[in-house]
């Protein structure tokens, strides 16, 4: 099985407080994984670290065998997506419409 996400020894937090301390995990391609824990345990922080939306101070994170820091934001967006528990949108989208928006390919403003 090929790995989709891998992290080893990750430490991350906010200002002077570490929320994640020496976190390691692997998730295979197509594998379903659940993060369980009480409020404030670091579940959302871990997801943000794994998707490159939050910095980590120690450790390594890889997506599909590549170092996260070497993957551009645009390519990361094509590789990984997260649908948060609560989403506020200016319009009433169905879940299917919201997910479909994530599949649209970004284009430059001059694209025909």
Buried (B, 14 or more C-beta within 10 A) or exposed (E): EEBBBBBEEBBBBEEEEBBBEEBEBBBEEEEEEEEEEEEEEBBBBBBBBBBBBBEBEEBBBBBEEEEBEEBEEEEBBEBBEEEEEEEEEEEEEEEEEEEEEEEEEEEEEEEE
